Amino acid sequence: MIAIRVLTHQKWLMGLVAVSFLSACQDPVVENKPQPSYQSVSTDSLELTDEYQFSQTFSGTIRSGNTTAIGFELSGKIKELAVDSGDNVKQGQLLAKLDTRLLLAEKNELNASLSQNKADLDLAKATLDRSLGLQQQGYVSEQQLDEQKGQLNSLLAAKTRLNASLLANQLKIDKSSLLAPFDGVISKRTHNLGEVVNLGSPVYTIIEHNNIQAYIGVPVTIANKLTTGQSVDITVRDQQFQGKIAGIGAELHPVTRTVDLRVTLPTSAQVINGELSYLNYQQTIASQGYWVPLSALTDGVRGLWNIYTLGQADGDLFSIERRDVEIIYTAQDKAYINGAISPNEQYVSQGLHKLVAGQLVTQQAQLATR
């Protein structure tokens, strides 16, 4: 029994020696601590400015300087339509004619009356001349001479009346032809061939060439800063034009509470009557603030917005700080702000959804678009 115990103890000592030997042959175990990872952020510097450009856009319509509905000054039946909608016309060009047969018949009647009046005048003059010769011989009384002179004067007055009637008749014949009052294009025809039109009823609507104007309403405060002849920027569709203010209204519109501007566009402008036009107006506002991209702003409380600035933490590490700011003006993808910020402070320009106040970050140089 004693011999067995001694043998077992020897085996245990040999195993302990073997384990100690193997442990001595292995490298010592070193515990590795994880290295912290910090997010890199895009930043820019706050630059203080004393003013900003405030852009406003006002809408209006395109109208030709002369858009006229023209018709005959007489009533009658339309005999001829020389042009139609879409046709270009020149000043004085024939557009339409009325049936003038009744007027021509009246003209012939007046000419006949004038011929008769001329014959009567010739006879009255000859009779008066003879009577004057016989008066010297005592064969004609003063009464007869007065009657002959009165008849001659009556015929002369009749001649004047007939000439005036003939002139009025010719004027009616001339006005039976409708002529273009200016160079332009026919936008609409409202009557057909053979129709009887009333006095002044429009036959065509004509739009003048090379006299394109934009009528745009602006607030009184803006109108007071503008002057006649001043150049302004006008947009029609995707076209940009440099227009000149031709007139500023002197009356406030009762509904829109605006003053009408009449702006002349270049003669080469390819626009259509009735199109929408826009006046792009910029004014300088004196107010200190900072331009930052919209991506640098996040919602705040009580109507304010927040911007994340960088506070020095340790070495290359920075701490995120949340600042309250107010948006003064926005333009496309940037905003003009002011608030609890200072000039030259570094702020996070984008990626705010990944950050929280107090977070440690590293700075990545990136210029923000101004």
DRENDO-1510 file (C-alpha; in Angstrom, 1 decimal, always signed):
<recs>
REC; n; res; u; v; w
REC; 1; MET; +0.0; +0.0; +0.0 .
REC; 2; ILE; +2.9; +2.3; +1.0 .
REC; 3; ALA; +4.7; +1.5; -2.3 .
REC; 4; ILE; +1.5; +2.4; -4.4 .
REC; 5; ARG; +1.2; +5.8; -2.7 .
REC; 6; VAL; +4.9; +6.6; -3.4 .
REC; 7; LEU; +4.5; +5.7; -7.0 .
REC; 8; THR; +1.4; +7.9; -7.4 .
REC; 9; HIS; +3.2; +10.9; -5.8 .
REC; 10; GLN; +6.1; +10.5; -8.1 .
REC; 11; LYS; +3.8; +10.5; -11.2 .
REC; 12; TRP; +2.1; +13.7; -9.9 .
REC; 13; LEU; +5.5; +15.4; -9.4 .
REC; 14; MET; +6.6; +14.4; -12.9 .
REC; 15; GLY; +3.4; +15.8; -14.4 .
REC; 16; LEU; +3.8; +19.1; -12.6 .
REC; 17; VAL; +7.4; +19.4; -13.8 .
REC; 18; ALA; +6.2; +18.7; -17.4 .
REC; 19; VAL; +3.5; +21.4; -17.2 .
REC; 20; SER; +5.9; +23.9; -15.8 .
REC; 21; PHE; +8.4; +23.2; -18.6 .
REC; 22; LEU; +5.8; +23.6; -21.3 .
REC; 23; SER; +4.5; +26.9; -19.8 .
REC; 24; ALA; +8.0; +28.2; -19.7 .
REC; 25; CYS; +8.4; +27.4; -23.4 .
REC; 26; GLN; +5.3; +29.5; -24.5 .
REC; 27; ASP; +5.2; +33.3; -25.0 .
REC; 28; PRO; +3.5; +35.4; -22.3 .
REC; 29; VAL; -0.2; +36.4; -23.0 .
REC; 30; VAL; -0.6; +40.2; -23.6 .
REC; 31; GLU; -4.1; +41.6; -23.2 .
REC; 32; ASN; -4.9; +44.1; -26.2 .
REC; 33; LYS; -7.2; +47.1; -25.4 .
REC; 34; PRO; -9.5; +48.2; -28.3 .
REC; 35; GLN; -8.6; +51.6; -29.9 .
REC; 36; PRO; -11.5; +54.2; -30.0 .
REC; 37; SER; -12.7; +55.2; -33.5 .
REC; 38; TYR; -13.9; +58.8; -34.1 .
REC; 39; GLN; -16.1; +60.0; -36.9 .
REC; 40; SER; -14.6; +62.5; -39.4 .
REC; 41; VAL; -16.8; +65.5; -40.3 .
REC; 42; SER; -16.9; +68.1; -43.0 .
REC; 43; THR; -16.4; +71.6; -41.7 .
REC; 44; ASP; -16.1; +75.2; -42.7 .
REC; 45; SER; -15.5; +78.5; -41.1 .
REC; 46; LEU; -18.2; +81.1; -40.2 .
REC; 47; GLU; -17.5; +84.4; -42.0 .
REC; 48; LEU; -19.4; +87.5; -40.8 .
REC; 49; THR; -20.9; +89.9; -43.4 .
REC; 50; ASP; -22.7; +93.2; -43.0 .
REC; 51; GLU; -25.4; +92.8; -45.7 .
REC; 52; TYR; -27.0; +90.4; -48.0 .
REC; 53; GLN; -28.8; +90.5; -51.4 .
REC; 54; PHE; -32.5; +90.0; -51.1 .
REC; 55; SER; -34.1; +88.5; -54.3 .
REC; 56; GLN; -37.8; +88.9; -55.1 .
REC; 57; THR; -39.8; +87.7; -58.1 .
REC; 58; PHE; -43.0; +89.5; -59.3 .
REC; 59; SER; -45.3; +88.1; -62.0 .
REC; 60; GLY; -47.2; +89.7; -64.8 .
REC; 61; THR; -48.2; +89.2; -68.4 .
REC; 62; ILE; -46.9; +89.9; -71.9 .
REC; 63; ARG; -48.9; +92.4; -73.9 .
REC; 64; SER; -48.1; +94.1; -77.1 .
REC; 65; GLY; -48.0; +97.9; -77.0 .
REC; 66; ASN; -51.0; +97.9; -79.3 .
REC; 67; THR; -53.5; +95.0; -79.3 .
REC; 68; THR; -56.5; +96.4; -81.2 .
REC; 69; ALA; -59.8; +95.0; -82.1 .
REC; 70; ILE; -60.5; +96.7; -85.4 .
REC; 71; GLY; -63.8; +96.9; -87.4 .
REC; 72; PHE; -65.6; +99.1; -89.9 .
REC; 73; GLU; -66.9; +102.5; -89.0 .
REC; 74; LEU; -70.0; +101.7; -91.0 .
REC; 75; SER; -72.6; +98.9; -91.0 .
REC; 76; GLY; -72.9; +96.7; -94.0 .
REC; 77; LYS; -72.3; +93.3; -95.7 .
REC; 78; ILE; -68.7; +92.0; -95.8 .
REC; 79; LYS; -67.8; +91.6; -99.5 .
REC; 80; GLU; -64.1; +90.6; -99.1 .
REC; 81; LEU; -61.8; +89.2; -96.4 .
REC; 82; ALA; -58.2; +89.6; -97.5 .
REC; 83; VAL; -56.4; +88.1; -94.5 .
REC; 84; ASP; -57.0; +85.6; -91.8 .
REC; 85; SER; -55.7; +84.8; -88.3 .
REC; 86; GLY; -52.0; +84.2; -88.2 .
REC; 87; ASP; -51.3; +86.5; -91.2 .
REC; 88; ASN; -48.6; +89.2; -90.9 .
REC; 89; VAL; -49.8; +92.6; -92.2 .
REC; 90; LYS; -48.2; +95.9; -93.0 .
REC; 91; GLN; -49.6; +99.3; -92.1 .
REC; 92; GLY; -52.1; +100.4; -94.7 .
REC; 93; GLN; -52.7; +96.9; -96.1 .
REC; 94; LEU; -56.2; +96.0; -97.1 .
REC; 95; LEU; -57.8; +93.6; -94.6 .
REC; 96; ALA; -61.5; +93.5; -95.6 .
REC; 97; LYS; -64.1; +95.3; -97.7 .
REC; 98; LEU; -67.9; +96.0; -97.5 .
REC; 99; ASP; -70.4; +95.9; -100.3 .
REC; 100; THR; -70.4; +99.5; -101.7 .
REC; 101; ARG; -73.0; +99.2; -104.4 .
REC; 102; LEU; -75.5; +101.4; -102.6 .
REC; 103; LEU; -72.8; +104.0; -101.9 .
REC; 104; LEU; -71.8; +104.0; -105.6 .
REC; 105; ALA; -75.4; +104.5; -106.6 .
REC; 106; GLU; -75.7; +107.4; -104.2 .
REC; 107; LYS; -72.5; +108.9; -105.7 .
REC; 108; ASN; -73.9; +108.7; -109.2 .
REC; 109; GLU; -77.0; +110.5; -108.0 .
REC; 110; LEU; -75.0; +113.2; -106.4 .
REC; 111; ASN; -72.9; +113.7; -109.5 .
REC; 112; ALA; -76.1; +114.0; -111.6 .
REC; 113; SER; -77.4; +116.6; -109.1 .
REC; 114; LEU; -74.2; +118.6; -109.4 .
REC; 115; SER; -74.5; +118.5; -113.2 .
REC; 116; GLN; -78.0; +119.8; -113.0 .
REC; 117; ASN; -76.9; +122.5; -110.5 .
REC; 118; LYS; -74.1; +123.6; -112.9 .
REC; 119; ALA; -76.6; +124.0; -115.7 .
REC; 120; ASP; -79.0; +126.0; -113.5 .
REC; 121; LEU; -76.1; +128.2; -112.4 .
REC; 122; ASP; -75.0; +128.9; -115.9 .
REC; 123; LEU; -78.5; +129.9; -116.8 .
REC; 124; ALA; -78.9; +132.1; -113.7 .
REC; 125; LYS; -75.6; +133.9; -114.4 .
REC; 126; ALA; -76.5; +134.5; -118.0 .
REC; 127; THR; -80.0; +135.8; -117.1 .
REC; 128; LEU; -78.5; +138.1; -114.4 .
REC; 129; ASP; -76.0; +139.4; -116.9 .
REC; 130; ARG; -78.7; +140.3; -119.4 .
REC; 131; SER; -80.9; +141.9; -116.8 .
REC; 132; LEU; -78.0; +144.1; -115.7 .
REC; 133; GLY; -77.6; +145.3; -119.3 .
REC; 134; LEU; -81.3; +146.0; -119.7 .
REC; 135; GLN; -81.5; +147.8; -116.3 .
REC; 136; GLN; -79.3; +150.6; -117.8 .
REC; 137; GLN; -82.0; +151.0; -120.5 .
REC; 138; GLY; -84.7; +151.0; -117.9 .
REC; 139; TYR; -86.4; +147.8; -118.9 .
REC; 140; VAL; -85.7; +145.8; -115.7 .
REC; 141; SER; -86.8; +146.7; -112.2 .
REC; 142; GLU; -84.7; +146.5; -109.0 .
REC; 143; GLN; -87.2; +143.8; -107.8 .
REC; 144; GLN; -86.4; +141.6; -110.7 .
REC; 145; LEU; -82.6; +142.0; -110.2 .
REC; 146; ASP; -82.9; +141.1; -106.5 .
REC; 147; GLU; -84.9; +138.0; -107.3 .
REC; 148; GLN; -82.3; +136.8; -109.9 .
REC; 149; LYS; -79.4; +137.5; -107.5 .
REC; 150; GLY; -81.2; +135.5; -104.8 .
REC; 151; GLN; -81.8; +132.6; -107.2 .
REC; 152; LEU; -78.1; +132.6; -108.1 .
REC; 153; ASN; -77.0; +132.6; -104.5 .
REC; 154; SER; -79.4; +129.7; -103.8 .
REC; 155; LEU; -77.9; +127.7; -106.6 .
REC; 156; LEU; -74.4; +128.4; -105.3 .
REC; 157; ALA; -75.4; +127.2; -101.8 .
REC; 158; ALA; -76.9; +124.1; -103.4 .
REC; 159; LYS; -73.6; +123.4; -105.2 .
REC; 160; THR; -71.7; +123.7; -101.9 .
REC; 161; ARG; -74.2; +121.3; -100.2 .
REC; 162; LEU; -73.9; +118.8; -103.1 .
REC; 163; ASN; -70.1; +118.9; -103.0 .
REC; 164; ALA; -70.2; +118.2; -99.2 .
REC; 165; SER; -72.6; +115.3; -99.8 .
REC; 166; LEU; -70.3; +113.9; -102.5 .
REC; 167; LEU; -67.3; +114.2; -100.2 .
REC; 168; ALA; -69.2; +112.4; -97.4 .
REC; 169; ASN; -70.2; +109.7; -99.9 .
REC; 170; GLN; -66.6; +109.2; -101.0 .
REC; 171; LEU; -65.5; +109.1; -97.3 .
REC; 172; LYS; -68.0; +106.3; -96.7 .
REC; 173; ILE; -66.7; +104.4; -99.8 .
REC; 174; ASP; -63.1; +104.8; -98.5 .
REC; 175; LYS; -64.2; +103.6; -95.0 .
REC; 176; SER; -65.8; +100.5; -96.5 .
REC; 177; SER; -62.2; +99.3; -96.9 .
REC; 178; LEU; -60.6; +98.1; -93.6 .
REC; 179; LEU; -56.9; +98.9; -93.5 .
REC; 180; ALA; -54.2; +97.8; -91.1 .
REC; 181; PRO; -53.4; +100.6; -88.6 .
REC; 182; PHE; -49.9; +99.3; -88.0 .
REC; 183; ASP; -47.5; +96.5; -88.8 .
REC; 184; GLY; -48.6; +93.4; -86.9 .
REC; 185; VAL; -50.1; +90.0; -86.9 .
REC; 186; ILE; -53.8; +89.0; -87.1 .
REC; 187; SER; -54.5; +87.1; -83.9 .
REC; 188; LYS; -58.3; +86.5; -84.4 .
REC; 189; ARG; -61.0; +86.9; -87.1 .
REC; 190; THR; -64.5; +87.2; -85.7 .
REC; 191; HIS; -66.7; +87.6; -88.8 .
REC; 192; ASN; -67.2; +85.6; -92.0 .
REC; 193; LEU; -67.7; +86.5; -95.6 .
REC; 194; GLY; -71.2; +87.7; -96.4 .
REC; 195; GLU; -72.1; +88.6; -92.8 .
REC; 196; VAL; -73.8; +91.9; -92.1 .
REC; 197; VAL; -71.8; +93.7; -89.4 .
REC; 198; ASN; -73.0; +96.5; -87.2 .
REC; 199; LEU; -71.2; +99.8; -86.7 .
REC; 200; GLY; -67.9; +99.3; -84.8 .
REC; 201; SER; -68.3; +95.5; -84.6 .
REC; 202; PRO; -64.7; +94.0; -84.5 .
REC; 203; VAL; -63.7; +92.0; -87.5 .
REC; 204; TYR; -60.1; +91.3; -86.6 .
REC; 205; THR; -57.8; +91.5; -83.5 .
REC; 206; ILE; -54.4; +92.7; -84.6 .
REC; 207; ILE; -51.2; +92.6; -82.4 .
REC; 208; GLU; -48.5; +95.1; -83.2 .
REC; 209; HIS; -45.0; +94.0; -84.1 .
REC; 210; ASN; -41.8; +95.1; -82.3 .
REC; 211; ASN; -43.6; +96.7; -79.4 .
REC; 212; ILE; -43.5; +93.9; -76.8 .
REC; 213; GLN; -44.2; +94.9; -73.2 .
REC; 214; ALA; -44.5; +93.2; -69.9 .
REC; 215; TYR; -47.1; +94.5; -67.4 .
REC; 216; ILE; -46.0; +93.5; -63.9 .
REC; 217; GLY; -47.4; +94.5; -60.5 .
REC; 218; VAL; -45.0; +95.4; -57.7 .
REC; 219; PRO; -45.5; +96.7; -54.1 .
REC; 220; VAL; -45.5; +100.4; -53.6 .
REC; 221; THR; -42.2; +100.2; -51.7 .
REC; 222; ILE; -40.5; +98.6; -54.7 .
REC; 223; ALA; -42.2; +101.0; -57.2 .
REC; 224; ASN; -40.9; +104.0; -55.3 .
REC; 225; LYS; -37.3; +102.8; -55.7 .
REC; 226; LEU; -37.6; +102.3; -59.5 .
REC; 227; THR; -37.4; +105.0; -62.2 .
REC; 228; THR; -38.5; +105.3; -65.8 .
REC; 229; GLY; -35.8; +104.1; -68.2 .
REC; 230; GLN; -34.1; +101.8; -65.6 .
REC; 231; SER; -33.0; +98.4; -66.8 .
REC; 232; VAL; -34.5; +95.3; -65.1 .
REC; 233; ASP; -34.3; +91.6; -65.5 .
REC; 234; ILE; -37.3; +89.9; -67.0 .
REC; 235; THR; -37.9; +86.1; -67.4 .
REC; 236; VAL; -40.4; +84.6; -69.9 .
REC; 237; ARG; -40.4; +80.8; -69.9 .
REC; 238; ASP; -36.7; +79.9; -69.8 .
REC; 239; GLN; -35.6; +83.1; -71.6 .
REC; 240; GLN; -33.8; +85.9; -69.8 .
REC; 241; PHE; -34.3; +89.5; -71.1 .
REC; 242; GLN; -32.9; +92.9; -70.2 .
REC; 243; GLY; -36.0; +95.2; -70.3 .
REC; 244; LYS; -36.4; +98.9; -69.7 .
REC; 245; ILE; -39.1; +100.4; -67.6 .
REC; 246; ALA; -41.3; +102.4; -70.0 .
REC; 247; GLY; -43.8; +103.6; -67.3 .
REC; 248; ILE; -44.7; +103.3; -63.6 .
REC; 249; GLY; -48.4; +103.4; -62.7 .
REC; 250; ALA; -49.8; +106.1; -60.5 .
REC; 251; GLU; -52.7; +104.0; -59.1 .
REC; 252; LEU; -52.8; +101.1; -56.7 .
REC; 253; HIS; -54.7; +98.0; -57.8 .
REC; 254; PRO; -57.7; +97.6; -55.5 .
REC; 255; VAL; -57.3; +93.8; -55.3 .
REC; 256; THR; -53.6; +93.0; -55.6 .
REC; 257; ARG; -52.5; +96.3; -53.8 .
REC; 258; THR; -49.7; +96.6; -56.4 .
REC; 259; VAL; -48.5; +99.3; -58.8 .
REC; 260; ASP; -48.3; +98.3; -62.5 .
REC; 261; LEU; -44.9; +98.5; -64.2 .
REC; 262; ARG; -44.8; +98.7; -68.0 .
REC; 263; VAL; -41.5; +97.2; -69.2 .
REC; 264; THR; -40.4; +97.2; -72.8 .
REC; 265; LEU; -38.7; +94.0; -74.0 .
REC; 266; PRO; -36.1; +93.8; -76.9 .
REC; 267; THR; -37.7; +93.6; -80.3 .
REC; 268; SER; -36.0; +90.3; -80.9 .
REC; 269; ALA; -37.8; +88.7; -77.9 .
REC; 270; GLN; -39.6; +85.5; -79.0 .
REC; 271; VAL; -42.7; +85.8; -76.8 .
REC; 272; ILE; -46.5; +85.5; -77.3 .
REC; 273; ASN; -49.2; +87.8; -76.1 .
REC; 274; GLY; -50.6; +86.7; -72.8 .
REC; 275; GLU; -47.6; +84.7; -71.6 .
REC; 276; LEU; -46.5; +85.0; -68.0 .
REC; 277; SER; -43.5; +87.2; -67.3 .
REC; 278; TYR; -41.4; +87.6; -64.1 .
REC; 279; LEU; -39.5; +90.5; -62.8 .
REC; 280; ASN; -36.4; +89.5; -60.9 .
REC; 281; TYR; -35.6; +92.3; -58.4 .
REC; 282; GLN; -32.6; +92.4; -56.0 .
REC; 283; GLN; -32.1; +94.8; -53.1 .
REC; 284; THR; -29.3; +95.0; -50.5 .
REC; 285; ILE; -30.4; +94.6; -46.9 .
REC; 286; ALA; -28.1; +95.9; -44.2 .
REC; 287; SER; -28.0; +93.1; -41.5 .
REC; 288; GLN; -25.1; +91.2; -40.1 .
REC; 289; GLY; -25.1; +87.4; -40.5 .
REC; 290; TYR; -23.4; +84.4; -41.9 .
REC; 291; TRP; -24.0; +82.4; -45.1 .
REC; 292; VAL; -24.1; +78.6; -44.5 .
REC; 293; PRO; -25.4; +75.7; -46.6 .
REC; 294; LEU; -28.9; +74.4; -45.7 .
REC; 295; SER; -27.2; +71.0; -45.0 .
REC; 296; ALA; -25.6; +72.7; -42.0 .
REC; 297; LEU; -28.9; +73.4; -40.2 .
REC; 298; THR; -31.2; +71.2; -38.2 .
REC; 299; ASP; -34.5; +71.8; -36.5 .
REC; 300; GLY; -34.5; +73.5; -33.1 .
REC; 301; VAL; -37.1; +74.6; -30.6 .
REC; 302; ARG; -39.4; +77.6; -30.4 .
REC; 303; GLY; -39.0; +78.4; -34.1 .
REC; 304; LEU; -35.2; +78.4; -34.0 .
REC; 305; TRP; -32.7; +76.3; -35.9 .
REC; 306; ASN; -29.5; +74.6; -34.7 .
REC; 307; ILE; -26.0; +74.6; -36.1 .
REC; 308; TYR; -23.2; +72.3; -34.9 .
REC; 309; THR; -19.9; +74.0; -34.1 .
REC; 310; LEU; -16.6; +72.4; -33.1 .
REC; 311; GLY; -15.1; +72.9; -29.6 .
REC; 312; GLN; -11.4; +71.9; -29.0 .
REC; 313; ALA; -11.3; +68.7; -26.9 .
REC; 314; ASP; -7.9; +67.0; -27.0 .
REC; 315; GLY; -5.3; +67.2; -29.8 .
REC; 316; ASP; -7.0; +66.5; -33.1 .
REC; 317; LEU; -10.3; +65.8; -31.4 .
REC; 318; PHE; -13.2; +68.2; -31.3 .
REC; 319; SER; -16.4; +68.2; -29.3 .
REC; 320; ILE; -19.8; +68.8; -31.1 .
REC; 321; GLU; -21.6; +71.9; -29.7 .
REC; 322; ARG; -25.3; +72.7; -30.6 .
REC; 323; ARG; -26.0; +76.4; -31.1 .
REC; 324; ASP; -29.3; +78.2; -31.6 .
REC; 325; VAL; -29.6; +80.3; -34.7 .
REC; 326; GLU; -32.2; +82.2; -36.7 .
REC; 327; ILE; -32.7; +82.0; -40.4 .
REC; 328; ILE; -32.9; +85.6; -41.8 .
REC; 329; TYR; -33.1; +84.7; -45.5 .
REC; 330; THR; -32.7; +81.6; -47.8 .
REC; 331; ALA; -31.5; +81.4; -51.4 .
REC; 332; GLN; -31.6; +78.1; -53.2 .
REC; 333; ASP; -29.3; +75.8; -51.2 .
REC; 334; LYS; -27.9; +78.3; -48.6 .
REC; 335; ALA; -29.2; +80.4; -45.7 .
REC; 336; TYR; -28.3; +83.7; -44.1 .
REC; 337; ILE; -28.3; +83.2; -40.3 .
REC; 338; ASN; -27.4; +84.8; -37.0 .
REC; 339; GLY; -27.6; +83.8; -33.4 .
REC; 340; ALA; -25.3; +82.2; -30.8 .
REC; 341; ILE; -22.3; +82.0; -33.1 .
REC; 342; SER; -19.1; +84.0; -33.6 .
REC; 343; PRO; -16.9; +84.8; -36.6 .
REC; 344; ASN; -14.3; +82.3; -37.7 .
REC; 345; GLU; -15.9; +79.4; -35.6 .
REC; 346; GLN; -15.7; +76.0; -37.3 .
REC; 347; TYR; -19.1; +74.4; -38.0 .
REC; 348; VAL; -20.2; +71.1; -39.4 .
REC; 349; SER; -21.4; +71.7; -43.0 .
REC; 350; GLN; -23.2; +68.4; -43.6 .
REC; 351; GLY; -24.1; +65.0; -42.2 .
REC; 352; LEU; -25.7; +66.3; -39.0 .
REC; 353; HIS; -28.0; +63.3; -38.7 .
REC; 354; LYS; -25.0; +61.2; -37.7 .
REC; 355; LEU; -24.0; +63.5; -34.8 .
REC; 356; VAL; -25.2; +64.4; -31.3 .
REC; 357; ALA; -24.1; +67.2; -29.0 .
REC; 358; GLY; -21.0; +66.3; -27.0 .
REC; 359; GLN; -19.7; +63.7; -29.5 .
REC; 360; LEU; -16.0; +63.6; -30.1 .
REC; 361; VAL; -15.1; +63.9; -33.8 .
REC; 362; THR; -12.1; +64.6; -36.1 .
REC; 363; GLN; -12.1; +67.4; -38.6 .
REC; 364; GLN; -12.0; +66.8; -42.3 .
REC; 365; ALA; -11.1; +69.9; -44.4 .
REC; 366; GLN; -13.9; +70.7; -46.8 .
REC; 367; LEU; -15.0; +74.0; -48.3 .
REC; 368; ALA; -18.7; +74.8; -48.1 .
REC; 369; THR; -20.4; +76.4; -51.2 .
REC; 370; ARG; -21.1; +80.0; -50.6 .
</recs>
